[in-house]
Amino acid sequence: MSKGLRPGEWIILEDQLAKKNYIAYINPFAESFYKLKILTEDKTKKYNVKSDEEEVARELIVANLQAAFKLRDYLTDYSNGARLVYGMNDSLPGIIVDKYQKYILAQINTAGMDRFRDLIKAEIVKKYPEQKVLFFDNLEYRKSEVLPVHEPEKIAEDLDILENGIHYRISQTVMQKIGYYYDHRENRSKLANLLTRTSFPKKTGLDLFSYVGSWGLHMLKAGVENVEFVDQANMEVATNTNLELNNFKGRGQFTRSDVFKFLDTALASGKKYDVIVSDPPAFTKSEKNKIQALQGYEKLHLKAMRLLSDEGLMVVASCTHHVNYEELDKTVQEAALKNSQRVQLLDLGVQGMDHPFSGFKDKSFYIKYLVYFVSRG
């Protein structure tokens, strides 16, 4: 990769074998393997990057932002909050934009986009004038791209979220990633629908890796009488706030603990739950650690499924791209075999429509959701 190119310089990439040209930008100094980001095929030879690189970049960024916003406009049920830009899958590599009730948080992680921060912000403001637009940069990602560190922009109040009719409030002191995880939105709705439409036992629920309590609140809305929320972060205030916001006060309690330690303690004390949701962070970011990730999932499912009542529901959620459906299912099947349990797969799901992907081989496909009816004997 030529060191003579500037970080974030836009170029024409020629594929001589396929006889195609692509518009891309490059960062020869990026620490990551992917130093080149391809935006689009230049089918019409419309753009002359060599003569007017900045104008071409501006035109493409604006066009792709408008296309991303238009796609979200189609999702009328997402109007209160959604991911507005999903990086490469909106032909805007390195940009993540999430919309909330009062704020829009944007994150830029690549040099080719970072050059145009002001333009990107102006386009977001133009489309969504009612929200305050702030940059919520990830310092680790920016470091890997050798990008400058800007003065962090502060949120003046808690982050308000409305999803599937459930209200959340998150303090910036406990906020993770870019605020909230919209990606399992459809799966949380599917779980609530399944619980509402069936008469499976639902006296007690368990939300593992709960963060702000999204899964557990959906369980409560669907008729589960009481839910225990477990996370190693200090999410007690956030959980209690969200229980009150949704009129579920007294129907849930938060336990701060490493999840694996909690499971061991709960097993030793003889606890049982009718519905368990396990939605951990990604177990690996690379293919090379896949075996360890699968072992981690099986260990997690083995312990969690032992806590189920004689008949119960086990919800297995994953955000690990490198673990596919069959592999994730196998960890459940192996756990059930070791626990002398029978399982019936009831439902499965993928990421929400505001996290677009082209198919299961797409690198941007990462969300999996599996629901099992589990019985003993």
C-alpha positions in Angstrom: 0.0 0.0 0.0 1.6 3.2 -1.1 2.7 5.5 1.8 2.5 8.4 -0.7 -1.3 8.5 -0.4 -2.9 10.7 2.3 -5.0 9.2 5.0 -8.6 9.3 3.8 -7.7 10.1 0.2 -10.4 9.1 -2.3 -9.3 7.1 -5.3 -10.5 5.1 -8.3 -9.8 1.4 -7.8 -9.4 -0.6 -11.1 -10.2 -4.2 -11.3 -8.5 -5.2 -14.5 -9.8 -8.8 -14.5 -13.4 -7.9 -14.1 -13.0 -4.7 -16.1 -14.7 -2.6 -13.4 -13.8 0.6 -11.6 -14.7 1.4 -8.0 -14.7 4.5 -5.9 -12.9 4.0 -2.6 -10.8 5.7 0.0 -7.6 4.7 1.6 -5.7 5.1 4.8 -2.1 3.6 4.4 -1.4 4.3 8.1 -4.4 2.4 9.5 -3.4 -0.3 12.0 -6.3 -2.5 10.9 -6.0 -5.0 8.0 -8.6 -3.1 6.0 -6.8 0.0 4.8 -9.0 0.4 1.8 -12.8 1.1 1.9 -14.9 0.6 -1.3 -18.0 2.7 -1.6 -19.5 2.0 -4.9 -18.9 0.8 -8.5 -18.3 3.6 -10.9 -20.5 2.2 -13.6 -21.0 5.3 -15.6 -17.4 6.7 -15.3 -19.3 9.8 -14.1 -16.7 10.7 -11.5 -13.3 12.1 -12.0 -11.7 11.6 -8.7 -8.2 12.6 -9.9 -9.3 16.0 -10.9 -11.8 16.8 -8.2 -11.4 14.3 -5.3 -13.1 16.4 -2.6 -16.1 17.3 -4.7 -16.7 13.6 -5.7 -16.4 12.6 -2.0 -18.9 15.3 -0.9 -21.4 14.3 -3.7 -21.3 10.6 -2.8 -21.5 11.2 0.9 -24.6 13.4 0.6 -26.2 11.0 -1.9 -25.6 7.9 0.3 -26.7 9.7 3.5 -30.0 10.7 1.8 -30.5 7.1 0.6 -29.9 5.8 4.1 -32.4 8.2 5.6 -35.0 7.3 2.9 -34.6 3.6 3.8 -35.4 4.4 7.5 -38.4 6.6 6.4 -40.0 3.4 5.0 -39.8 1.8 8.5 -42.7 3.7 10.0 -42.6 1.6 13.2 -39.0 2.8 13.8 -39.8 6.5 13.7 -39.2 7.0 17.4 -35.7 5.7 17.2 -33.5 3.7 14.9 -30.0 3.2 13.5 -30.0 5.7 10.7 -26.6 4.8 9.2 -25.1 1.3 9.3 -21.6 1.8 7.9 -20.7 -0.2 4.8 -24.2 -1.5 4.3 -25.3 2.0 3.7 -22.3 2.6 1.5 -20.9 4.8 4.2 -18.0 2.8 5.7 -17.0 4.0 9.1 -20.2 5.9 9.9 -22.7 4.8 12.6 -25.6 7.1 13.4 -28.4 6.3 15.9 -31.5 8.3 16.5 -33.1 8.7 19.9 -36.0 10.8 21.3 -34.1 14.0 21.8 -30.6 13.2 20.4 -28.9 11.8 17.4 -25.5 10.3 18.2 -23.0 9.9 15.3 -19.7 8.0 15.3 -17.0 8.2 12.6 -14.3 5.6 12.6 -12.5 6.0 9.2 -10.2 8.7 7.8 -12.1 9.0 4.5 -15.3 10.0 6.3 -13.6 11.9 9.2 -12.4 14.6 6.7 -16.1 15.5 6.2 -17.4 15.6 9.7 -19.0 19.0 9.3 -20.8 18.0 6.1 -22.1 14.8 7.7 -23.4 16.6 10.7 -25.0 19.3 8.5 -26.9 16.7 6.5 -28.2 14.9 9.6 -29.3 18.2 11.1 -31.1 19.2 7.9 -33.0 15.9 7.9 -33.7 15.7 11.6 -33.9 19.3 13.0 -35.9 18.3 16.1 -33.0 16.2 17.6 -29.7 17.5 18.8 -26.8 16.0 16.8 -23.7 15.0 18.7 -20.5 13.1 17.8 -20.0 10.1 20.0 -16.6 8.9 18.9 -15.0 5.6 19.8 -11.4 6.4 20.8 -10.2 2.9 20.3 -11.4 2.7 16.7 -10.0 6.2 16.0 -6.7 5.2 17.4 -6.5 2.2 15.0 -7.1 4.6 12.1 -4.6 7.2 13.4 -7.4 9.8 13.6 -7.3 13.0 15.7 -9.0 13.1 19.0 -11.8 15.7 19.3 -13.2 17.3 22.4 -16.0 14.9 23.4 -19.5 16.3 23.1 -21.6 15.9 26.2 -25.2 14.8 26.5 -27.0 17.3 28.8 -29.5 14.8 30.1 -30.3 11.1 30.2 -30.9 9.3 26.9 -34.6 8.7 26.3 -35.6 5.7 24.1 -38.9 4.3 22.9 -38.9 0.9 21.4 -41.8 -1.5 20.8 -43.9 0.6 23.2 -41.4 0.3 26.0 -39.6 3.4 27.5 -36.0 3.4 28.6 -33.8 6.0 30.2 -30.0 5.7 30.2 -27.6 7.9 32.1 -24.4 8.7 30.1 -22.5 7.4 33.1 -23.4 3.8 32.3 -23.9 4.2 28.5 -22.2 1.5 26.3 -21.2 1.6 22.7 -23.3 4.4 21.0 -26.0 4.3 23.7 -28.5 1.5 23.0 -28.7 -1.8 21.2 -31.5 -1.4 18.6 -30.3 -4.5 16.7 -32.4 -7.1 18.6 -35.6 -4.9 18.4 -37.5 -7.3 16.2 -36.5 -10.3 18.3 -37.6 -8.7 21.5 -41.0 -8.0 19.8 -41.1 -11.7 18.6 -40.5 -13.0 22.1 -43.2 -10.8 23.6 -45.6 -11.9 20.9 -44.7 -15.6 21.5 -45.3 -15.2 25.3 -48.6 -13.4 24.7 -49.9 -16.0 22.3 -49.0 -19.1 24.3 -49.7 -20.5 27.8 -46.1 -21.6 28.5 -45.3 -21.2 32.3 -44.2 -17.6 32.9 -44.1 -16.9 36.5 -40.4 -16.2 36.7 -38.0 -14.8 34.2 -34.2 -14.2 34.0 -32.5 -11.6 31.9 -28.8 -12.4 31.6 -26.3 -9.7 30.5 -29.3 -7.3 30.9 -27.7 -3.9 30.4 -30.8 -1.6 30.7 -33.2 -4.5 30.9 -34.6 -4.6 27.4 -35.4 -8.3 27.2 -36.8 -8.5 30.8 -39.1 -5.5 30.2 -40.5 -7.2 27.2 -41.1 -10.3 29.3 -42.9 -8.3 31.9 -45.0 -6.6 29.2 -46.0 -10.1 27.9 -47.2 -11.3 31.3 -44.1 -12.8 33.1 -44.9 -12.1 36.7 -41.3 -11.3 38.0 -37.9 -10.9 36.3 -34.4 -11.0 37.7 -31.9 -8.8 35.8 -28.2 -9.7 35.9 -25.2 -7.7 34.6 -21.7 -7.2 35.8 -22.0 -3.4 35.2 -23.7 -1.2 37.8 -27.1 -1.1 36.1 -29.3 -1.1 39.2 -30.4 2.5 39.0 -31.0 2.3 35.2 -33.0 -1.0 35.7 -35.1 0.4 38.5 -35.8 3.6 36.6 -36.9 1.6 33.5 -39.2 -0.6 35.6 -40.9 2.5 37.1 -41.2 4.2 33.7 -43.2 1.2 32.4 -45.3 0.7 35.5 -43.5 -2.6 36.4 -42.3 -1.5 39.8 -42.1 -4.4 42.3 -42.0 -7.0 39.5 -38.2 -7.0 38.9 -34.9 -6.9 40.7 -31.3 -6.3 39.6 -28.3 -8.4 40.6 -24.8 -7.1 39.9 -22.6 -10.0 39.1 -20.4 -11.8 36.6 -23.1 -13.9 34.8 -21.2 -17.2 35.1 -20.7 -16.7 38.9 -24.4 -15.8 39.2 -25.4 -19.0 37.5 -23.2 -21.1 39.8 -24.7 -19.4 42.9 -28.2 -19.7 41.6 -27.7 -23.4 40.8 -26.3 -24.0 44.3 -29.3 -22.3 45.9 -31.9 -24.2 43.8 -33.4 -21.3 41.9 -35.7 -22.0 39.0 -37.0 -19.8 36.1 -39.7 -20.3 33.5 -38.1 -18.0 30.9 -34.4 -17.3 30.5 -32.9 -14.9 28.0 -29.1 -15.0 27.4 -27.8 -12.1 25.3 -24.0 -11.8 26.0 -21.5 -9.5 24.3 -19.7 -11.0 21.3 -17.5 -13.9 22.4 -15.0 -13.3 19.6 -14.2 -10.6 17.1 -12.2 -12.9 14.8 -12.4 -16.3 13.2 -9.2 -17.6 14.9 -10.9 -17.6 18.3 -14.1 -19.3 17.1 -13.5 -22.6 18.9 -13.1 -20.9 22.3 -16.3 -18.8 21.5 -18.3 -22.0 20.9 -17.0 -23.5 24.1 -18.0 -20.4 25.9 -21.5 -20.5 24.5 -21.9 -24.2 25.4 -20.7 -23.6 29.0 -23.1 -20.7 29.3 -26.1 -22.6 27.9 -25.3 -25.7 30.0 -25.5 -23.7 33.2 -28.4 -21.5 32.2 -30.6 -24.4 31.0 -30.1 -26.2 34.3 -31.9 -23.3 36.0 -35.0 -23.8 33.9 -38.2 -25.2 35.4 -39.2 -28.7 34.2 -40.8 -27.0 31.3 -39.5 -23.6 30.3 -38.3 -21.3 27.5 -34.7 -20.7 26.7 -33.9 -17.7 24.5 -30.4 -17.8 23.0 -29.2 -14.5 21.5 -25.9 -13.9 19.9 -24.0 -10.9 18.3 -21.0 -13.0 17.3 -20.6 -12.8 13.5 -18.2 -15.7 13.3 -20.6 -18.1 14.9 -23.4 -19.2 12.5 -26.9 -20.5 13.3 -26.0 -24.2 13.1 -23.0 -23.8 15.3 -25.0 -21.8 17.9 -27.8 -24.3 17.8 -25.3 -27.1 18.4 -24.1 -25.5 21.6 -27.7 -25.7 22.8 -28.2 -29.3 21.7 -25.0 -30.4 23.4 -26.0 -28.6 26.6 -29.5 -30.2 26.5 -27.9 -33.6 26.0 -25.6 -33.2 29.0 -28.5 -31.9 31.1 -30.8 -34.7 30.1 -33.2 -32.2 28.6 -35.3 -32.2 25.4 -35.5 -29.1 23.2 -37.9 -28.0 20.5 -36.9 -25.0 18.4 -39.8 -22.6 18.3 -38.5 -19.5 16.6 -35.5 -17.7 15.2 -34.7 -14.2 14.1 -32.1 -11.8 12.7 -31.2 -8.1 13.2 -33.7 -5.3 12.8 -34.4 -3.7 9.5 -32.4 -0.6 10.4 -29.3 -2.9 10.4 -29.5 -4.0 6.7 -27.6 -6.9 5.3 -27.6 -8.7 1.9 -27.6 -12.3 3.2 -26.1 -14.7 5.6 -22.6 -14.4 4.1 -22.6 -10.6 4.6 -20.0 -9.5 7.1 -22.6 -7.1 8.5 -24.9 -10.0 9.4 -24.2 -10.8 13.1 -27.5 -11.0 15.1 -29.0 -14.4 15.8 -32.0 -15.3 18.0 -33.2 -18.8 18.8 -36.1 -19.8 21.2 -36.4 -23.3 22.5 -39.1 -25.1 24.6 -37.1 -27.1 27.0 -38.4 -30.1 29.0 -36.9 -32.8 31.2 -37.0 -36.5 31.0 
